[in-house]
Amino acid sequence: MILTPRLQLLPCTLQYFEALLQGEEVLGELLDIHIPESWTEFPEVILVAYDKLRNDPSMLGWFFYLVIHQEDKCLMGAGGFKGRPDRDGAVEIGYEISSPYREQGYGTELTQALVRFAFNHSYVNKVIAHTEEEYNAAVKVLQKSGMHFVGEAPEQLWRWEISREEYLVHSVK
């Protein structure tokens, strides 16, 4: 689990995925939280993520996190990593915050927590992310987390990254 001042990032175990697949109310009861219908815009990802973790349980911690608002006890999004760091020590992050919680700094808080978690592992040298090719809220979040634009990526995406060295300089400020 990763804690921030306002958020709890809970690694989504197979048990949590199975509860979620039975119904949001089942997971809500299990975790003693409220789960609104709009907590994710991409519900189709749940089954794909479940299958991926079921086929490789070692991904737990380097994969899918449930993002819970601590005070509200409410599931407000998802985030995490697209898998374990690669041979070069690079790991990719991604996240989504449900609309009622947007534009309140939660995306930045979440992203900074994921970057910090990654660099707490000595074998991680770089954290990357991708956004749509437009200056939007996601870009601002990544910039506030110390990431910088490194170029275009396939599928009409922009690539962002922060190295361990940049993180150490950024986190000292």
C-alpha positions in Angstrom: 0.0 0.0 0.0 1.1 3.5 -0.8 -0.2 6.3 1.4 -0.2 10.1 0.7 -1.8 12.8 2.8 -5.2 12.3 1.1 -5.0 9.0 -0.8 -4.5 5.3 -0.2 -3.1 3.4 -3.2 -4.1 -0.2 -2.6 -2.5 -2.9 -4.8 -5.3 -4.7 -6.5 -4.8 -8.3 -5.6 -6.6 -11.2 -7.3 -9.0 -11.2 -4.4 -9.9 -7.6 -5.0 -10.2 -8.1 -8.8 -12.5 -11.2 -8.2 -14.7 -9.2 -5.8 -14.9 -6.3 -8.3 -15.9 -8.8 -11.1 -18.7 -10.0 -8.8 -19.9 -6.5 -8.5 -18.7 -3.2 -7.2 -20.8 -3.6 -4.1 -18.9 -6.8 -3.2 -15.6 -5.0 -3.3 -17.1 -2.1 -1.4 -18.2 -4.3 1.4 -14.8 -6.1 1.4 -12.8 -2.8 1.7 -15.5 -0.9 3.6 -15.6 1.9 1.1 -18.1 3.5 -1.3 -17.7 2.7 -4.9 -19.5 5.1 -7.2 -20.5 3.9 -10.7 -18.3 6.6 -12.3 -15.1 5.5 -10.5 -13.5 4.5 -13.9 -14.1 5.5 -17.5 -12.5 2.2 -18.6 -14.3 -0.7 -17.0 -13.2 -3.0 -19.8 -9.7 -2.8 -18.4 -10.7 -4.6 -15.2 -11.0 -8.1 -16.8 -7.8 -7.6 -18.9 -5.9 -6.5 -15.8 -7.3 -9.4 -13.8 -6.2 -11.9 -16.4 -2.7 -10.3 -16.6 -2.2 -10.5 -12.9 -3.6 -14.0 -12.7 -1.1 -15.1 -15.4 1.8 -13.3 -13.6 1.2 -12.8 -9.9 4.7 -11.4 -9.5 3.4 -8.2 -11.1 1.5 -7.3 -7.8 2.9 -4.0 -6.6 4.1 -3.1 -10.1 0.7 -3.0 -11.6 -2.9 -2.0 -10.9 -3.7 0.1 -7.8 -7.1 1.1 -6.5 -7.1 4.8 -5.5 -9.1 5.5 -2.4 -9.9 8.9 -1.0 -9.0 8.4 2.7 -11.4 10.9 4.2 -14.4 10.1 2.0 -13.6 6.3 2.1 -14.4 6.3 -1.6 -12.9 4.6 -4.7 -12.0 7.6 -6.8 -9.8 6.1 -9.6 -7.1 3.7 -10.5 -3.4 4.0 -11.3 -0.1 2.2 -11.1 2.5 0.7 -13.4 2.2 -1.1 -16.7 4.5 -3.8 -15.4 7.8 -4.3 -13.6 10.8 -2.2 -14.6 12.4 -3.3 -17.8 16.1 -4.4 -18.2 17.2 -0.8 -18.4 15.4 0.1 -15.2 12.5 2.0 -16.8 8.9 1.7 -15.6 5.8 3.3 -17.0 3.0 4.9 -14.9 -0.6 5.6 -15.7 -3.6 6.8 -13.8 -7.2 8.0 -13.9 -9.1 10.1 -11.4 -12.9 10.1 -11.5 -14.5 13.4 -12.6 -15.8 14.5 -9.2 -12.2 14.5 -7.9 -10.5 16.2 -10.8 -8.8 19.6 -10.7 -8.1 19.3 -6.9 -4.5 18.1 -7.1 -5.2 14.4 -6.7 -3.7 13.5 -10.0 -0.5 15.2 -9.0 -0.5 13.6 -5.6 -1.0 10.2 -7.1 1.6 10.6 -9.8 4.2 11.9 -7.3 3.5 8.9 -5.1 4.0 6.5 -8.0 7.3 8.2 -9.0 8.5 8.2 -5.4 7.6 4.5 -5.0 9.4 3.6 -8.2 12.6 5.5 -7.2 12.6 3.9 -3.8 13.7 0.8 -5.6 17.4 1.1 -6.5 17.1 -0.7 -9.8 14.6 1.8 -11.2 16.5 4.4 -13.3 13.6 6.1 -15.2 9.9 6.6 -14.9 8.0 7.2 -18.1 4.4 8.2 -19.0 2.4 8.9 -22.2 -0.3 11.5 -22.9 -2.4 12.5 -25.8 -0.7 14.9 -28.2 -2.2 18.0 -26.6 -1.5 20.3 -23.7 -4.1 19.2 -21.2 -4.5 18.5 -17.4 -2.5 15.2 -17.7 0.5 17.1 -19.1 0.3 19.6 -16.2 0.2 16.7 -13.7 3.3 15.1 -15.2 5.2 18.4 -15.3 4.3 19.1 -11.6 5.7 15.6 -10.9 9.1 16.5 -12.4 8.6 14.9 -15.8 9.6 16.5 -19.0 8.6 16.0 -22.7 11.0 13.7 -24.6 9.2 13.4 -27.9 6.4 11.8 -29.8 5.5 8.2 -29.4 3.6 5.8 -31.7 -0.2 6.0 -31.7 -0.3 9.8 -31.6 1.1 10.0 -28.1 3.6 12.2 -26.3 6.3 10.6 -24.2 7.3 12.0 -20.8 10.0 10.9 -18.4 12.1 11.6 -15.3 15.4 10.0 -14.5 16.6 9.0 -11.1 19.1 11.9 -11.2 16.4 14.4 -12.2 14.1 13.1 -9.5 16.8 13.5 -6.8 17.3 17.1 -7.9 13.6 17.8 -8.2 12.7 16.3 -4.8 15.4 18.3 -3.0 13.8 21.6 -4.1 
